[in-house]
Amino acid sequence: MHKGARKGELEWRLPTPARVSNILHHPIYAGAYAYGMRRYNKMHRNSDGVESKSWFLKPDDIGILIKDKVPAYISWEQFESNLKQIAENRSSYENKGTPRRGQALLAGLVECGRCQRKMTTSYKTDKLPTYACNEFFRNQEMAGHCGRMATKSLDELVSQQVLKAIEPAALELSIASIADIDSERKRLHLEWDRRLQRARYECEKAERQYRSVEPEHRLVARTLETAWETSLAEMQKTQEEYRRFDQMTPKQLSQEDIQAIRDLSSSIPSLWLSATTANEDRKRIIRAMIDKITVVPSLENENVDVTIQWHGGFHSQHLIYKAVGSYRQLQEYDRLCERIRELHTKGWHHQAIAEQLNKDGFVPPRRRGVFTYQNVGELIRNIGLQGELFQDVLRANEWWIPDLSTKLGVIQQRVHYWAKQGWVHYRKTPSNKHWIVWADKEELRRLRKLCKTSGSYTAKNHPELVTPKPRPSR
């Protein structure tokens, strides 16, 4: 305490983030006297508002710094290492930041290939997280935005490459993990043996002191007896704790445990995708193998050039695809349109065209889902293809059924019935969706007479009205 009635006394308080930060930044714990460690600022840099703010200076910027002045808890090298680690844990354009639980696996590792600045990771409640280069908003001299992309395709690529890289070492990793577990168990049991030996020694020491006291020193004897009983209770408590630890933790792995570890090591991909694996663990594994990832998103199509820089200096080149906003941004847009024209000319339904496009490997712009009846119809309209009812497919003396029914003054179902009964010549369009009826002037006169008859015996009573004339070959 620096002031008040308890000035000079030591007061213990609960740790808080601010107190822990003060301890880690204060040079006194490294044995150095420092004065003027903070810089204060009361004016907000982005507004005219006033705020109270202070931050620690770097050791080289401190006004007065005298090393080896007071007893040190840690060395000066450890103190500088702590400051460096604190700076690296903070996410910024210079540092990667510490792995966190966010969905994006490559936060802090992705670099823009155009401006060589780190891409930021943004999260939105209704969309997938994205990697974006925001240098355009800071540098007014840039001609345009470098681009952005969803994290999914890039994260999947890097995850596949990491799993491929560690696959050959799976068995060695399993064997090493078994050895590490055994050594850790032995270390824990050795630590418990030392605690038991210490407890027994304290108990035997208290017993010797009690037995060596003179009988007439009753007050001293009672004090030593209390100390002996306390040490006995402490030894018994330690033995009970060790007994529980020994029951819950076997001294060595069973063969079933070893086989389970070996089975898990052979299924690393399933462990990687498991819901029990935290994103922090995936990020630590990636950072242990990859230094940085450089991406160059195309501004014209969905192509993204990716360069992975591995620890050790190896570089690998890859090509992935990002989600785009329109069909015209697709690299294979021309081939997609040509395929749709080909299938549409054959008279395929929209649903059949969508299924065939999915089989051919085409992907919609957003790279979500597959082609459906609706987006195929939208594409057909954008391309300018007409439906069969609007195409010039009628030959001489041919009628669409709606037009013929209007001409004769009957409902369309009646003309359909004549066609099914074979009372008129008809053919189907290439898609088998629409019917086309043939009727010249003579056939129209016969059909008008047929319209005036009704009943189930029409064919029996008027065979001449239900027999169409031969259709001339075209």
C-alpha positions in Angstrom: 0.0 0.0 0.0 1.4 3.4 -1.1 -0.8 5.6 1.0 -3.4 5.5 3.8 -3.3 4.0 7.2 -1.8 0.7 5.9 0.9 2.4 3.9 3.9 0.1 3.5 1.9 -3.1 4.2 1.6 -6.0 1.7 -2.0 -6.6 0.5 -3.1 -9.7 -1.5 -5.7 -9.2 -4.1 -7.5 -11.4 -6.7 -5.8 -11.4 -10.1 -7.4 -9.4 -12.9 -6.4 -9.1 -16.6 -5.1 -5.5 -15.9 -3.0 -6.7 -12.9 -1.6 -9.6 -14.8 -0.7 -7.3 -17.7 1.0 -4.9 -15.3 3.1 -7.7 -13.9 4.2 -8.9 -17.3 5.1 -5.4 -18.5 6.8 -4.1 -15.4 10.6 -4.2 -15.5 10.9 -4.5 -11.7 10.2 -8.2 -11.9 13.3 -8.6 -14.1 15.4 -6.7 -11.5 15.3 -3.3 -13.2 14.3 0.1 -11.8 12.2 2.1 -14.2 10.6 5.5 -14.2 8.3 6.9 -16.9 7.1 3.5 -18.1 3.8 4.8 -19.5 2.6 7.2 -22.1 -0.6 9.0 -21.4 -3.1 10.4 -24.0 -6.4 12.1 -23.3 -7.5 12.9 -26.9 -9.3 10.3 -29.0 -7.5 9.9 -32.3 -10.7 9.5 -34.4 -12.8 12.1 -32.8 -12.8 15.3 -30.8 -13.7 13.4 -27.7 -11.4 13.2 -24.7 -10.6 10.0 -23.0 -8.1 8.8 -20.4 -5.8 6.3 -21.9 -2.3 5.0 -21.1 -0.1 2.2 -22.4 3.3 0.8 -21.5 6.4 1.9 -23.5 8.9 -0.4 -24.9 12.0 -0.9 -22.7 14.2 1.2 -25.1 11.7 4.1 -24.9 11.5 4.3 -21.0 12.9 7.5 -19.7 14.9 6.0 -16.8 15.8 2.3 -16.8 18.5 0.8 -14.5 19.0 -2.9 -14.9 20.1 -5.3 -12.0 19.0 -2.7 -9.4 16.6 -4.9 -7.4 16.3 -8.7 -6.9 14.8 -10.3 -10.0 12.1 -13.0 -10.2 13.0 -13.6 -13.9 15.9 -12.9 -16.1 16.0 -9.8 -18.5 16.0 -12.2 -21.5 12.8 -13.9 -20.2 11.2 -10.5 -19.6 11.9 -9.5 -23.2 10.7 -12.8 -24.5 7.4 -12.3 -22.6 7.0 -8.8 -24.1 7.6 -10.3 -27.6 5.1 -13.1 -27.0 2.5 -10.6 -25.8 2.9 -8.5 -29.0 2.6 -11.6 -31.2 -0.5 -12.7 -29.4 -2.2 -9.5 -30.4 -3.8 -9.7 -33.8 -2.5 -6.9 -36.0 -1.1 -6.3 -39.5 2.3 -7.2 -38.2 1.5 -10.2 -36.1 -0.5 -13.4 -36.6 -2.2 -13.3 -33.2 -2.9 -16.3 -31.0 -5.2 -19.1 -32.2 -8.8 -18.5 -31.2 -12.1 -20.4 -31.5 -13.3 -18.6 -34.6 -14.5 -20.6 -37.5 -11.8 -19.3 -39.9 -8.8 -21.7 -39.6 -6.3 -19.4 -41.3 -6.8 -16.1 -39.5 -3.5 -14.3 -39.3 -1.8 -16.5 -42.0 -3.4 -15.2 -45.2 -1.6 -12.6 -47.2 -2.8 -10.6 -50.3 -0.6 -11.4 -53.3 -1.2 -8.0 -54.8 -0.3 -5.6 -52.1 1.6 -8.0 -49.8 -0.5 -7.0 -46.8 -2.2 -9.4 -44.4 -5.8 -10.1 -45.1 -8.3 -9.5 -42.3 -10.9 -12.0 -41.2 -14.5 -10.7 -40.9 -17.5 -12.5 -39.4 -21.1 -11.7 -40.2 -24.1 -13.2 -38.5 -25.9 -14.2 -41.6 -23.0 -15.1 -43.9 -19.8 -17.2 -43.9 -16.6 -15.6 -42.6 -14.4 -14.1 -45.3 -10.8 -13.2 -45.9 -10.6 -9.6 -47.2 -7.8 -7.2 -48.2 -8.7 -3.8 -46.7 -5.6 -2.0 -47.9 -7.7 0.0 -50.4 -9.6 1.7 -47.5 -6.3 2.7 -45.9 -4.3 3.6 -49.0 -6.0 6.2 -51.2 -3.4 5.7 -53.9 -4.6 2.2 -54.8 -6.6 1.9 -58.0 -9.1 -0.6 -56.7 -10.0 -3.2 -54.1 -7.8 -6.3 -54.1 -10.7 -8.6 -53.4 -12.2 -10.9 -50.9 -13.3 -14.5 -50.6 -15.2 -16.9 -48.3 -13.0 -18.9 -46.0 -14.6 -22.3 -46.8 -12.7 -23.2 -50.0 -9.3 -22.0 -48.8 -9.7 -23.7 -45.4 -10.6 -26.9 -47.0 -7.6 -26.8 -49.3 -5.1 -26.1 -46.5 -6.7 -28.7 -44.3 -6.3 -31.3 -47.0 -2.7 -30.4 -47.6 -1.9 -30.5 -43.9 -3.5 -33.9 -43.5 -1.6 -35.2 -46.5 1.7 -33.9 -45.0 1.3 -35.6 -41.7 -0.1 -38.9 -43.0 3.3 -40.7 -43.4 4.1 -39.8 -39.8 0.9 -41.1 -38.3 2.4 -44.4 -36.9 5.5 -42.6 -35.5 3.2 -40.1 -33.8 1.1 -42.9 -32.2 4.2 -44.6 -30.9 5.6 -41.4 -29.6 2.3 -40.5 -27.9 2.2 -43.9 -26.2 5.8 -43.4 -24.9 4.9 -39.9 -23.7 1.8 -41.1 -21.8 3.8 -43.8 -20.1 6.6 -41.4 -19.1 4.0 -38.9 -17.8 2.3 -41.6 -15.7 5.7 -42.7 -14.3 6.6 -39.1 -13.5 3.3 -38.5 -11.7 3.8 -41.7 -9.6 7.3 -40.6 -8.8 6.0 -37.2 -7.6 3.5 -39.0 -5.4 6.3 -41.2 -3.9 8.2 -38.0 -3.0 5.2 -36.5 -1.3 4.6 -39.6 0.7 8.3 -39.8 1.7 8.1 -36.1 2.8 4.9 -36.7 4.8 6.4 -39.8 6.5 9.6 -37.8 7.3 7.6 -34.9 8.9 5.6 -37.4 10.9 8.7 -39.3 12.2 10.4 -36.0 12.9 7.5 -34.8 15.0 7.4 -38.2 16.8 11.2 -37.9 17.7 10.7 -34.4 19.0 7.8 -35.4 21.2 9.6 -38.5 22.7 12.8 -36.5 23.4 11.1 -33.8 25.6 11.4 -34.0 29.3 8.2 -35.0 31.2 8.2 -32.0 33.5 8.0 -29.7 30.3 4.2 -30.3 30.0 3.5 -27.2 27.9 6.2 -28.1 25.4 5.0 -31.7 25.3 1.4 -30.7 24.5 2.6 -28.4 21.7 4.8 -31.2 20.2 2.0 -33.7 20.6 -0.3 -31.4 18.6 2.3 -31.1 15.9 2.7 -34.9 15.8 -1.1 -35.4 15.5 -1.2 -32.8 12.7 1.6 -34.5 10.8 -0.1 -37.9 11.2 -3.3 -36.4 9.8 -1.4 -34.9 6.9 0.3 -38.2 6.1 -3.0 -40.0 6.3 -4.6 -37.5 4.0 -1.7 -37.7 1.5 -2.0 -41.6 1.5 -5.7 -41.4 0.8 -5.2 -38.9 -2.1 -2.5 -41.2 -3.6 -4.8 -44.2 -3.2 -7.5 -42.4 -5.1 -5.1 -41.3 -7.8 -3.7 -44.8 -8.1 -7.2 -46.3 -8.5 -8.3 -43.7 -11.2 -5.0 -43.7 -13.1 -3.4 -47.1 -14.0 0.3 -47.2 -13.8 0.7 -48.3 -17.4 -1.5 -48.5 -20.6 -3.3 -51.7 -21.3 -3.1 -53.4 -24.7 -6.6 -52.2 -25.5 -5.6 -48.6 -24.8 -2.5 -48.9 -27.0 -4.5 -50.5 -29.8 -7.1 -47.7 -29.5 -4.3 -45.1 -29.9 -3.0 -46.9 -33.0 -6.5 -47.0 -34.5 -7.0 -43.3 -33.9 -3.6 -42.5 -35.5 -4.7 -44.2 -38.6 -7.8 -42.1 -38.9 -6.4 -38.6 -38.5 -8.8 -37.1 -41.1 -11.8 -38.3 -39.1 -10.3 -36.8 -35.9 -9.7 -33.5 -37.8 -13.4 -33.3 -38.8 -14.7 -34.6 -35.5 -17.0 -32.2 -33.5 -14.9 -32.8 -30.4 -11.8 -31.3 -32.0 -11.6 -27.6 -31.2 -10.8 -25.0 -33.8 -7.9 -23.8 -31.6 -6.3 -27.2 -32.0 -6.7 -27.2 -35.7 -5.1 -23.8 -35.9 -2.2 -24.8 -33.8 -1.5 -27.8 -36.0 -1.7 -25.6 -39.1 0.6 -22.9 -37.7 3.1 -25.6 -36.6 3.5 -26.5 -40.3 2.7 -23.4 -42.4 4.4 -20.0 -42.2 2.0 -18.0 -44.4 -0.5 -18.4 -47.3 -0.5 -16.0 -50.2 -3.7 -15.7 -52.3 -4.5 -13.7 -55.5 -8.3 -13.6 -56.0 -9.2 -12.9 -59.6 -11.4 -9.9 -60.1 -12.9 -11.3 -63.3 -13.8 -14.9 -62.5 -13.9 -17.4 -59.7 -10.2 -18.4 -59.9 -7.9 -17.9 -56.9 -4.2 -18.6 -57.0 -2.8 -19.9 -53.7 0.8 -20.3 -52.6 1.4 -22.1 -49.3 4.8 -21.4 -47.7 5.7 -24.2 -45.4 8.1 -24.1 -42.5 11.5 -25.1 -43.9 11.2 -23.0 -47.1 9.1 -25.3 -49.3 6.4 -23.6 -51.5 3.4 -25.3 -53.0 1.1 -23.8 -55.7 -2.6 -24.5 -55.9 -5.8 -23.2 -57.7 -9.1 -23.0 -56.0 -12.5 -21.4 -56.8 -14.3 -18.8 -54.9 -18.0 -17.8 -54.9 -19.0 -15.1 -57.4 -22.1 -13.1 -57.8 -23.3 -13.8 -61.4 -23.1 -16.5 -64.0 -21.1 -14.3 -66.3 -18.2 -14.3 -63.8 -17.9 -18.0 -64.1 -14.8 -19.1 -66.1 -16.8 -21.8 -67.9 -19.8 -19.5 -68.6 -19.5 -19.9 -72.4 -19.2 -23.7 -72.2 -22.2 -23.7 -69.8 -24.3 -21.7 -72.2 -23.3 -24.0 -75.1 -24.2 -27.1 -73.2 -27.6 -25.6 -72.3 -28.3 -24.7 -75.9 -27.4 -28.3 -77.0 -29.7 -29.9 -74.4 -32.5 -27.4 -75.1 -32.3 -28.1 -78.8 -32.8 -31.7 -78.1 -36.1 -30.8 -76.3 -34.9 -31.6 -72.8 -37.0 -30.4 -69.8 -35.5 -27.9 -67.4 -35.2 -30.5 -64.7 -33.5 -32.9 -67.0 -31.1 -30.2 -68.1 -30.3 -29.3 -64.4 -29.5 -32.9 -63.6 -27.2 -33.3 -66.6 -25.4 -30.0 -65.7 -24.8 -31.4 -62.3 -23.4 -34.6 -63.7 -21.1 -32.7 -66.0 -19.6 -30.9 -63.0 -20.9 -27.4 -63.5 -21.4 -25.3 -60.3 -23.7 -22.3 -59.7 -22.0 -18.9 -59.0 -22.4 -19.0 -55.3 -21.0 -22.5 -55.2 -23.9 -23.5 -53.0 -26.0 -26.4 -53.9 -26.6 -27.6 -57.5 -28.5 -26.6 -60.6 -32.3 -26.8 -60.2 -35.4 -26.3 -62.4 -35.6 -22.6 -61.4 -32.0 -21.5 -62.1 -31.9 -23.4 -65.4 -35.1 -21.6 -66.5 -33.4 -18.3 -65.5 -30.4 -19.2 -67.5 -32.4 -20.1 -70.5 -34.2 -16.8 -70.4 -30.9 -14.9 -70.0 -29.4 -16.7 -73.0 -32.5 -15.9 -75.1 -33.7 -19.4 -75.9 -37.4 -19.7 -76.5 -39.8 -22.5 -75.3 -41.2 -24.9 -77.8 -44.6 -23.1 -77.9 -42.8 -20.0 -79.2 -40.5 -21.8 -81.7 -41.1 -22.2 -85.4 -41.7 -26.0 -85.3 -45.1 -26.3 -87.0 -45.1 -27.8 -90.5 -47.8 -27.4 -93.2 -51.4 -27.9 -91.9 -50.2 -28.5 -88.3 -51.9 -27.0 -85.3 -51.2 -26.6 -81.6 -54.1 -28.2 -79.7 -55.2 -24.9 -78.1 -55.3 -23.2 -81.5 -57.2 -26.1 -83.1 -59.7 -26.3 -80.3 -60.4 -22.5 -80.7 -60.8 -23.0 -84.4 -63.4 -25.7 -84.0 -65.1 -24.2 -80.9 -64.5 -27.1 -78.6 -62.5 -27.6 -75.4 -58.9 -28.8 -75.6 -59.6 -32.0 -73.7 -61.9 -33.1 -76.6 -59.1 -32.7 -79.1 -56.7 -34.6 -76.8 -59.3 -37.4 -76.6 -59.5 -37.6 -80.5 -55.7 -37.8 -80.6 -55.5 -40.6 -78.0 -58.3 -42.5 -79.9 -56.4 -42.2 -83.1 -59.1 -40.1 -84.8 -56.6 -37.4 -85.8 -52.9 -37.5 -86.9 -50.6 -36.0 -84.3 -47.0 -35.9 -83.2 -45.1 -34.8 -80.1 -42.5 -32.1 -79.8 -38.8 -33.2 -79.1 -39.4 -32.8 -75.4 -42.6 -35.0 -75.5 -44.3 -32.1 -73.6 -46.6 -30.7 -76.3 -48.8 -32.3 -79.0 -49.1 -31.1 -82.6 -52.2 -32.1 -84.6 -52.3 -32.3 -88.4 -55.5 -31.2 -90.2 -55.9 -29.8 -93.7 -59.1 -28.2 -95.1 -60.7 -31.6 -95.8 -59.8 -32.8 -92.3 -61.2 -29.6 -90.8 -64.5 -30.2 -92.4 -64.6 -33.8 -91.0 -63.7 -32.6 -87.5 -66.5 -30.0 -87.6 -69.0 -32.7 -88.3 -67.4 -34.8 -85.6 -67.9 -31.9 -83.2 -71.7 -32.2 -83.7 -71.8 -35.8 -82.7 -71.6 -37.1 -79.1 -72.0 -40.3 -77.2 -70.1 -43.5 -76.6 -71.2 -45.0 -79.9 -69.8 -42.3 -82.2 -67.1 -44.6 -83.7 -69.7 -47.4 -84.3 -72.5 -45.2 -85.7 -70.2 -42.8 -87.7 -67.1 -44.7 -88.7 -66.4 -42.2 -91.6 -66.1 -39.3 -89.0 -63.5 -41.1 -86.8 -61.3 -42.3 -89.6 -58.6 -39.7 -90.6 -57.4 -39.5 -94.2 -53.9 -40.6 -94.9 -51.3 -37.9 -94.1 -49.1 -37.1 -97.0 -45.5 -37.7 -96.6 -43.5 -34.5 -96.3 
